[in-house]
């Protein structure tokens, strides 16, 4: 570590699904201030999910002002900033960043048919969430918008342009476009969907790795955000990947889970593990020399948010936890299937949908709330099972994000999966991961790995209860069997309503 950096203040910006978060950190990873500003997601049709990019920008200004005010920190004291955002959130815009269409965010699965077509032609799984299927959908259904677009990019790239005034591409996000910084684009994907012309609209002039300096804050952004012009900006990346750094996963042998609107479990490996022939494996997507393997749920915390907003907006999550803690394991015979935005892993099925099974007139709000906590935990266990199937010995997992605030939910996860759950001191792992990227850019630490070792600490651990685990295993077996036994019916149901 170089000397005389103890007064540096690093700004980490996390553009999530539900809002934008701003954290201010010192070089030891201590959070000096934190603020969040929510923005909305529109769901115009089942499976659709859209946001207005200008909402991100306006909310960023508000969140920065709140963070500075809460921490009694002056804008001139900020030393650097970095951003992470949701990934495969497709922005269609002019070269001046004017959006031509709402951002089709990551959880949008309207491109189910295009993803299925890609799998048939390329013999490789591509989720309807990912960039190429969405662009193919856009070309087929919104051709005028597709043709008028001058730039196709990510939330991350759009935000970078607004901050710096320059278009560039992020190696960490573009891996989900079939891109590798070592080999370029997998053109067969774009040819298969007849969207090879989209490659000319990607901001490929410059490609940066996590922790690189991508530029400085422009005059226009400085005036709008109230931050110093010329402020150095480090490359961030996908919220989950940057969050992986923020929970201390910087080498093989560790599993990390980032929770929020969805849950994503990730691990670093010296060889590609789960999808060795995939177009988006890497290596070098996050840390040089390592492949990033990940398995995800499409919806987790977003189900909890939906339930609270629709049925009990007057109650806090803490109050709902209090109601649910005395509900017995199994939620009095109620099971949640967590496929509210389709299934991402292990079935890759955008037609599958969520449900409560076992509802009776005897069930209460507390039963339903606990069923959500348990159902999401079952989905997470199915993710961990995928790692186990490929030889990963999962005994501990580092978890951060919104659900880590709930001791009840963390204990349910530990009991369902029979593993130790470690929660870092700062559960806003993506924000801390951005601060880590800033520290590397400023050469406070020589590498991302070294910065993680110095900046991430842990607050508490949850240990599994063996008796509870045995009870959960019986329910989990039913959870696992539900989709294989009802898949055909789910698809008939989906297709019926698509054609009404």
C-alpha positions as CSV (number, residue, x, y, z in Angstrom):
1,X,0.0,0.0,0.0
2,X,1.4,3.4,-0.9
3,X,1.6,6.1,1.8
4,X,-0.4,9.3,2.5
5,X,-3.7,8.0,1.3
6,X,-5.5,7.9,4.6
7,X,-7.7,10.9,3.8
8,X,-9.0,9.6,0.5
9,X,-12.7,9.3,0.2
10,X,-14.0,6.8,-2.4
11,X,-17.5,7.0,-3.9
12,X,-19.2,3.7,-4.9
13,X,-22.4,4.0,-6.9
14,X,-24.7,1.0,-7.2
15,X,-27.4,1.2,-9.9
16,X,-29.7,-1.6,-8.8
17,X,-33.1,-2.7,-9.9
18,X,-35.1,-0.8,-7.3
19,X,-33.0,2.3,-7.0
20,X,-29.5,3.8,-7.0
21,X,-27.3,3.7,-3.9
22,X,-24.3,5.9,-3.1
23,X,-21.7,4.9,-0.5
24,X,-18.7,6.8,0.7
25,X,-15.7,4.8,1.9
26,X,-12.2,5.2,3.3
27,X,-9.3,3.1,2.1
28,X,-9.9,0.5,4.8
29,X,-13.5,-0.2,3.5
30,X,-15.2,1.7,6.3
31,X,-18.5,3.2,5.2
32,X,-18.6,6.9,6.0
33,X,-22.0,7.6,4.6
34,X,-24.7,5.9,2.6
35,X,-27.9,7.0,0.8
36,X,-30.4,5.5,-1.6
37,X,-33.0,7.0,-4.0
38,X,-35.7,4.7,-5.4
39,X,-36.9,4.7,-9.0
40,X,-39.7,2.8,-10.6
41,X,-39.9,-0.2,-12.8
42,X,-42.9,-0.5,-15.3
43,X,-44.4,-3.9,-16.0
44,X,-46.6,-3.2,-19.1
45,X,-47.2,-6.9,-19.8
46,X,-46.4,-10.2,-18.0
47,X,-42.7,-10.8,-18.5
48,X,-41.9,-7.2,-19.4
49,X,-39.9,-5.0,-17.2
50,X,-38.8,-1.4,-18.2
51,X,-37.2,1.7,-16.7
52,X,-36.6,5.2,-17.8
53,X,-32.8,6.0,-18.0
54,X,-33.4,9.6,-17.0
55,X,-34.8,8.3,-13.7
56,X,-31.4,6.8,-13.0
57,X,-29.6,10.1,-13.7
58,X,-32.0,12.2,-11.7
59,X,-32.0,9.8,-8.7
60,X,-28.2,9.7,-8.8
61,X,-28.1,13.4,-8.2
62,X,-30.5,13.1,-5.2
63,X,-28.6,10.1,-3.7
64,X,-25.2,11.9,-4.0
65,X,-26.6,15.0,-2.2
66,X,-28.1,12.8,0.5
67,X,-24.9,10.9,1.1
68,X,-22.7,14.0,1.3
69,X,-25.2,15.7,3.6
70,X,-25.6,12.6,5.9
71,X,-21.8,12.2,6.2
72,X,-21.1,15.9,6.6
73,X,-18.7,15.5,3.6
74,X,-17.9,18.2,1.1
75,X,-18.0,17.3,-2.6
76,X,-14.4,18.5,-3.0
77,X,-13.3,15.8,-0.5
78,X,-14.3,13.0,-2.9
79,X,-11.1,11.4,-4.4
80,X,-12.7,9.1,-7.1
81,X,-15.8,7.3,-8.0
82,X,-16.9,4.1,-9.7
83,X,-20.3,2.6,-10.7
84,X,-21.8,-0.8,-10.9
85,X,-25.2,-1.4,-12.5
86,X,-27.6,-4.1,-13.4
87,X,-26.5,-6.1,-16.4
88,X,-28.3,-7.0,-19.7
89,X,-30.4,-3.9,-19.1
90,X,-30.5,-2.8,-22.7
91,X,-30.5,0.9,-23.6
92,X,-31.4,2.0,-27.1
93,X,-30.3,5.6,-27.7
94,X,-28.8,8.4,-29.9
95,X,-25.1,9.2,-29.7
96,X,-25.9,12.0,-27.3
97,X,-27.5,9.3,-25.0
98,X,-31.1,10.4,-25.7
99,X,-33.1,7.2,-25.1
100,X,-35.4,6.1,-27.9
101,X,-37.2,3.4,-26.0
102,X,-37.6,2.4,-22.3
103,X,-34.6,0.4,-21.0
104,X,-35.5,-3.3,-21.3
105,X,-34.0,-4.2,-17.9
106,X,-32.3,-7.5,-17.0
107,X,-35.4,-9.2,-15.5
108,X,-37.5,-8.7,-18.7
109,X,-38.1,-12.0,-20.4
110,X,-40.1,-10.9,-23.5
111,X,-37.5,-12.5,-25.8
112,X,-38.4,-16.1,-24.9
113,X,-38.9,-17.1,-28.5
114,X,-35.6,-15.5,-29.6
115,X,-33.7,-17.2,-26.9
116,X,-35.2,-20.6,-27.8
117,X,-34.3,-20.0,-31.4
118,X,-30.7,-19.2,-30.5
119,X,-30.4,-22.3,-28.5
120,X,-31.7,-24.4,-31.4
121,X,-29.3,-22.8,-33.9
122,X,-26.2,-22.5,-31.7
123,X,-26.6,-25.4,-29.3
124,X,-25.8,-23.1,-26.5
125,X,-28.0,-21.7,-23.7
126,X,-28.8,-18.0,-23.9
127,X,-31.3,-16.6,-21.5
128,X,-34.1,-14.3,-22.7
129,X,-32.7,-11.8,-20.3
130,X,-29.4,-11.4,-22.3
131,X,-28.6,-8.7,-24.8
132,X,-28.7,-10.6,-28.2
133,X,-32.2,-12.1,-27.8
134,X,-33.6,-8.8,-26.6
135,X,-32.1,-7.0,-29.6
136,X,-33.6,-9.6,-31.9
137,X,-37.0,-9.0,-30.2
138,X,-36.6,-5.3,-30.8
139,X,-35.7,-5.7,-34.4
140,X,-38.7,-7.9,-35.0
141,X,-41.2,-6.0,-33.0
142,X,-40.0,-2.4,-32.9
143,X,-38.1,-2.1,-36.2
144,X,-38.3,1.6,-36.5
145,X,-36.7,2.1,-33.1
146,X,-34.1,-0.5,-33.9
147,X,-33.1,1.2,-37.1
148,X,-33.1,4.7,-35.6
149,X,-30.9,3.7,-32.8
150,X,-27.3,4.9,-33.0
151,X,-26.1,3.1,-29.8
152,X,-27.0,-0.2,-28.2
153,X,-25.5,-0.4,-24.7
154,X,-25.9,-1.3,-21.1
155,X,-27.2,0.8,-18.2
156,X,-23.4,0.8,-17.2
157,X,-22.3,2.2,-20.5
158,X,-25.1,4.8,-20.6
159,X,-24.2,6.0,-17.1
160,X,-20.5,6.1,-18.0
161,X,-21.3,8.4,-21.0
162,X,-23.4,10.7,-18.8
163,X,-20.5,11.0,-16.3
164,X,-17.6,11.3,-18.8
165,X,-19.0,12.3,-22.1
166,X,-17.3,9.3,-23.8
167,X,-18.7,6.1,-25.1
168,X,-16.8,2.9,-24.1
169,X,-17.5,-0.7,-23.3
170,X,-17.1,-2.6,-20.1
171,X,-15.4,-6.0,-20.3
172,X,-17.3,-7.2,-17.3
173,X,-20.8,-6.4,-18.6
174,X,-20.1,-7.2,-22.3
175,X,-19.4,-10.9,-21.5
176,X,-23.2,-11.2,-21.4
177,X,-23.3,-10.1,-25.0
178,X,-21.2,-13.0,-26.2
179,X,-18.0,-11.0,-25.8
180,X,-14.5,-11.8,-24.5
181,X,-11.8,-9.2,-24.1
182,X,-9.4,-11.9,-25.4
183,X,-11.3,-13.1,-28.5
184,X,-13.9,-10.4,-29.2
185,X,-17.5,-11.1,-30.1
186,X,-19.0,-14.5,-30.9
187,X,-20.5,-13.5,-34.3
188,X,-22.3,-16.7,-34.8
189,X,-24.8,-15.6,-32.1
190,X,-25.6,-12.4,-34.0
191,X,-25.7,-14.2,-37.4
192,X,-28.1,-16.8,-36.0
193,X,-30.6,-14.1,-34.9
194,X,-30.0,-11.8,-38.0
195,X,-28.7,-9.0,-35.9
196,X,-25.1,-8.8,-37.0
197,X,-25.7,-5.1,-37.8
198,X,-26.1,-4.5,-34.1
199,X,-22.4,-5.0,-33.6
200,X,-21.8,-1.7,-35.4
201,X,-23.9,0.1,-32.8
202,X,-22.0,-1.1,-29.7
203,X,-19.6,1.4,-28.0
204,X,-16.5,-0.7,-28.8
205,X,-14.0,2.1,-29.4
206,X,-12.5,1.5,-25.9
207,X,-12.9,-1.5,-23.7
208,X,-11.9,-1.3,-20.0
209,X,-11.4,-3.8,-17.2
210,X,-12.6,-3.4,-13.7
211,X,-10.4,-1.0,-11.8
212,X,-9.1,0.8,-15.0
213,X,-9.5,4.6,-15.2
214,X,-12.1,5.2,-17.8
215,X,-12.0,9.0,-17.7
216,X,-12.9,12.0,-15.5
217,X,-16.1,13.7,-14.6
218,X,-17.2,16.1,-17.4
219,X,-18.1,19.7,-17.0
220,X,-21.7,19.0,-17.7
221,X,-21.9,16.1,-15.2
222,X,-20.1,18.2,-12.6
223,X,-22.6,21.0,-12.9
224,X,-25.6,18.6,-12.6
225,X,-24.3,16.3,-9.8
226,X,-22.4,18.9,-7.8
227,X,-19.2,16.9,-7.8
228,X,-15.7,18.3,-8.8
229,X,-15.0,18.5,-12.6
230,X,-12.1,16.2,-13.5
231,X,-12.9,13.7,-10.7
232,X,-11.2,10.4,-11.7
233,X,-13.6,7.6,-12.6
234,X,-12.8,3.9,-12.3
235,X,-14.4,1.1,-14.3
236,X,-17.0,-0.8,-12.3
237,X,-19.1,-3.5,-13.8
238,X,-22.0,-5.8,-13.2
239,X,-23.6,-5.3,-9.8
240,X,-23.2,-8.9,-8.9
241,X,-19.6,-9.1,-10.0
242,X,-18.6,-6.0,-8.3
243,X,-20.5,-7.2,-5.3
244,X,-18.5,-10.4,-5.3
245,X,-15.4,-8.3,-4.5
246,X,-17.4,-6.5,-1.8
247,X,-18.2,-9.8,0.0
248,X,-14.6,-11.0,-0.1
249,X,-14.7,-13.5,-2.9
250,X,-11.4,-12.8,-4.7
251,X,-9.9,-16.3,-5.1
252,X,-11.1,-19.9,-5.9
253,X,-12.5,-21.9,-3.0
254,X,-15.2,-19.3,-2.0
255,X,-18.9,-19.0,-2.9
256,X,-20.6,-15.6,-2.7
257,X,-24.2,-14.7,-3.1
258,X,-25.4,-11.2,-3.9
259,X,-29.1,-10.7,-2.9
260,X,-31.5,-8.1,-3.9
261,X,-34.2,-8.2,-6.5
262,X,-32.6,-11.5,-7.6
263,X,-30.1,-13.9,-6.0
264,X,-26.9,-14.7,-7.8
265,X,-24.3,-17.1,-6.5
266,X,-20.8,-16.8,-7.9
267,X,-17.4,-18.4,-7.7
268,X,-14.0,-17.8,-9.2
269,X,-12.2,-20.8,-10.8
270,X,-9.0,-21.5,-12.7
271,X,-11.0,-23.3,-15.4
272,X,-14.6,-22.8,-16.6
273,X,-16.8,-25.0,-14.5
274,X,-20.5,-24.8,-15.2
275,X,-20.6,-23.9,-18.9
276,X,-17.1,-24.6,-20.3
277,X,-18.1,-23.9,-23.9
278,X,-20.1,-20.8,-23.2
279,X,-19.6,-17.5,-25.0
280,X,-19.5,-15.4,-21.9
281,X,-17.2,-17.4,-19.5
282,X,-14.0,-15.4,-19.8
283,X,-11.5,-15.8,-18.5
284,X,-10.6,-12.3,-17.2
285,X,-14.2,-11.0,-16.9
286,X,-13.5,-9.8,-13.4
287,X,-10.1,-10.8,-12.1
288,X,-7.3,-11.6,-14.5
289,X,-6.6,-15.3,-14.8
290,X,-10.0,-16.5,-13.4
291,X,-13.2,-17.7,-14.9
292,X,-16.4,-16.4,-13.2
293,X,-19.0,-19.1,-12.7
294,X,-22.5,-18.0,-11.7
295,X,-25.9,-19.4,-11.1
296,X,-29.0,-17.2,-10.5
297,X,-32.6,-16.9,-9.5
298,X,-34.6,-14.5,-11.6
299,X,-36.6,-13.2,-8.6
300,X,-36.0,-13.3,-4.9
301,X,-36.1,-10.0,-3.0
302,X,-38.4,-8.6,-5.7
303,X,-41.1,-11.2,-4.6
304,X,-40.9,-9.9,-1.1
305,X,-41.1,-6.3,-2.3
306,X,-44.1,-7.2,-4.5
307,X,-45.9,-8.9,-1.6
308,X,-45.3,-6.0,0.8
309,X,-46.3,-3.3,-1.7
310,X,-49.5,-5.1,-2.8
311,X,-50.7,-6.5,0.5
312,X,-49.1,-4.7,3.5
313,X,-47.4,-1.5,2.6
314,X,-48.0,-0.1,6.0
315,X,-45.6,-2.7,7.6
316,X,-41.8,-2.8,7.5
317,X,-39.9,-5.9,6.6
318,X,-38.7,-6.0,10.3
319,X,-42.3,-6.1,11.4
320,X,-43.1,-8.8,8.9
321,X,-40.1,-10.8,10.1
322,X,-41.5,-10.6,13.7
323,X,-44.8,-12.0,12.5
324,X,-43.2,-14.8,10.5
325,X,-40.6,-16.0,13.1
326,X,-43.1,-17.9,15.1
327,X,-44.7,-19.6,12.0
328,X,-43.5,-23.3,12.0
329,X,-41.1,-24.6,9.3
330,X,-43.1,-25.3,6.2
331,X,-45.3,-22.2,6.7
332,X,-48.3,-24.3,7.8
333,X,-48.3,-26.3,4.6
334,X,-47.7,-23.5,2.2
335,X,-45.0,-23.6,-0.6
336,X,-43.9,-20.8,-2.8
337,X,-42.5,-21.4,-6.3
338,X,-40.1,-18.5,-6.9
339,X,-40.4,-18.3,-10.7
340,X,-42.1,-14.9,-10.7
341,X,-40.0,-13.8,-13.7
342,X,-39.4,-17.3,-15.1
343,X,-36.7,-19.7,-14.1
344,X,-33.1,-18.8,-14.8
345,X,-31.4,-21.8,-13.3
346,X,-31.4,-24.7,-13.6
347,X,-34.3,-24.9,-16.2
348,X,-33.7,-21.7,-18.2
349,X,-37.5,-21.4,-18.7
350,X,-39.1,-18.0,-19.3
351,X,-42.5,-19.6,-19.6
352,X,-42.5,-20.9,-16.1
353,X,-44.2,-18.7,-13.5
354,X,-44.5,-18.4,-9.7
355,X,-47.2,-19.6,-7.4
356,X,-48.3,-20.3,-3.8
357,X,-49.4,-23.9,-3.4
358,X,-51.4,-25.2,-0.5
359,X,-53.4,-22.1,0.2
360,X,-56.5,-22.5,2.4
361,X,-58.8,-20.2,4.3
362,X,-56.8,-20.9,7.4
363,X,-53.6,-19.3,6.1
364,X,-52.5,-15.9,7.3
365,X,-50.3,-13.1,6.0
366,X,-47.5,-14.3,8.2
367,X,-47.8,-17.8,6.6
368,X,-47.5,-16.3,3.2
369,X,-44.6,-14.1,4.1
370,X,-42.6,-16.9,5.6
371,X,-43.4,-19.1,2.6
372,X,-41.7,-16.5,0.5
373,X,-38.6,-16.5,2.7
374,X,-38.5,-20.3,2.5
375,X,-39.3,-20.6,-1.2
376,X,-36.6,-18.2,-2.1
377,X,-34.2,-20.2,0.1
378,X,-35.2,-23.4,-1.7
379,X,-34.4,-21.6,-5.0
380,X,-31.0,-20.6,-3.6
381,X,-30.4,-24.2,-2.5
382,X,-31.1,-25.4,-6.0
383,X,-28.4,-22.9,-7.2
384,X,-25.9,-24.4,-4.7
385,X,-26.9,-27.9,-5.8
386,X,-25.7,-26.9,-9.3
387,X,-22.3,-26.0,-7.9
388,X,-22.2,-29.3,-6.0
389,X,-23.1,-31.3,-9.1
390,X,-19.9,-29.9,-10.6
391,X,-17.7,-30.9,-7.7
392,X,-17.7,-27.7,-5.6
393,X,-17.8,-28.5,-1.9
394,X,-20.1,-25.8,-0.5
395,X,-19.7,-25.5,3.2
396,X,-19.8,-21.8,3.7
397,X,-21.2,-18.9,1.7
398,X,-20.7,-15.1,2.0
399,X,-24.0,-13.2,1.6
400,X,-24.6,-9.5,1.2
401,X,-27.5,-7.4,-0.1
402,X,-30.9,-6.5,1.1
403,X,-31.8,-10.0,2.5
404,X,-28.7,-10.0,4.8
405,X,-30.5,-7.4,6.9
406,X,-32.9,-10.1,8.0
407,X,-31.5,-12.5,10.7
408,X,-34.6,-14.7,10.2
409,X,-34.0,-15.1,6.5
410,X,-30.3,-15.7,6.9
411,X,-31.0,-18.5,9.4
412,X,-33.5,-20.0,7.1
413,X,-30.9,-20.0,4.3
414,X,-28.4,-21.7,6.7
415,X,-30.9,-24.3,7.8
416,X,-32.2,-25.1,4.3
417,X,-28.7,-25.5,2.8
418,X,-26.9,-26.8,5.9
419,X,-24.1,-24.3,5.5
420,X,-22.5,-21.5,7.4
421,X,-23.6,-18.0,6.2
422,X,-21.1,-15.2,6.6
423,X,-22.4,-11.6,6.5
424,X,-19.9,-8.8,5.9
425,X,-19.7,-5.7,8.0
426,X,-21.0,-3.7,5.0
427,X,-23.9,-5.5,3.4
428,X,-24.0,-3.0,0.5
429,X,-21.3,-5.1,-1.3
430,X,-21.6,-3.6,-4.8
431,X,-21.0,-0.1,-3.3
432,X,-17.9,-1.4,-1.4
433,X,-16.8,-3.3,-4.6
434,X,-16.8,0.0,-6.5
435,X,-14.7,1.6,-3.7
436,X,-12.3,-1.3,-4.1
437,X,-12.1,-0.5,-7.9
438,X,-11.4,3.1,-7.0
439,X,-8.6,2.1,-4.6
440,X,-6.9,0.0,-7.3
441,X,-7.2,2.8,-9.9
442,X,-5.6,5.2,-7.4
443,X,-2.9,2.6,-6.8
444,X,-3.7,2.5,-3.1
445,X,-3.5,-1.3,-3.6
446,X,-1.7,-3.1,-6.4
447,X,-4.6,-5.4,-7.4
448,X,-8.3,-6.1,-6.9
449,X,-7.3,-9.2,-4.8
450,X,-5.1,-7.2,-2.5
451,X,-7.7,-4.4,-2.1
452,X,-10.3,-7.0,-1.1
453,X,-8.0,-8.5,1.5
454,X,-7.6,-5.0,3.1
455,X,-11.1,-3.6,2.7
456,X,-13.6,-6.4,3.5
457,X,-14.4,-7.5,7.0
458,X,-17.2,-9.7,8.5
459,X,-19.7,-8.9,11.1
460,X,-21.5,-12.2,11.9
461,X,-22.1,-15.8,10.9
462,X,-25.2,-18.0,11.0
463,X,-24.8,-21.7,11.7
464,X,-27.3,-24.4,10.5
465,X,-29.6,-26.2,12.9
466,X,-29.4,-29.9,12.0
467,X,-32.9,-30.7,13.1
468,X,-34.4,-27.8,11.1
469,X,-32.3,-28.9,8.1
470,X,-33.8,-32.4,8.2
471,X,-37.3,-30.9,8.2
472,X,-36.5,-28.6,5.3
473,X,-35.0,-31.4,3.2
474,X,-38.4,-33.1,3.1
475,X,-40.0,-30.0,1.8
476,X,-37.1,-29.2,-0.6
477,X,-37.5,-32.6,-2.3
478,X,-41.1,-31.6,-3.1
479,X,-40.0,-28.2,-4.3
480,X,-37.5,-29.8,-6.7
481,X,-40.1,-32.2,-8.1
482,X,-42.7,-29.5,-8.7
483,X,-41.3,-28.1,-12.0
484,X,-40.5,-31.4,-13.8
485,X,-44.0,-32.7,-13.0
486,X,-45.8,-29.6,-14.1
487,X,-43.6,-28.2,-16.9
488,X,-45.9,-29.2,-19.8
489,X,-49.0,-27.7,-18.1
490,X,-47.1,-24.5,-17.4
491,X,-46.2,-24.2,-21.0
492,X,-49.7,-24.8,-22.2
493,X,-50.9,-22.2,-19.7
494,X,-48.4,-19.7,-21.0
495,X,-49.1,-20.4,-24.7
496,X,-52.9,-20.2,-24.1
497,X,-52.7,-16.7,-22.6
498,X,-50.2,-15.5,-25.2
499,X,-52.8,-16.3,-27.9
500,X,-55.9,-14.9,-26.2
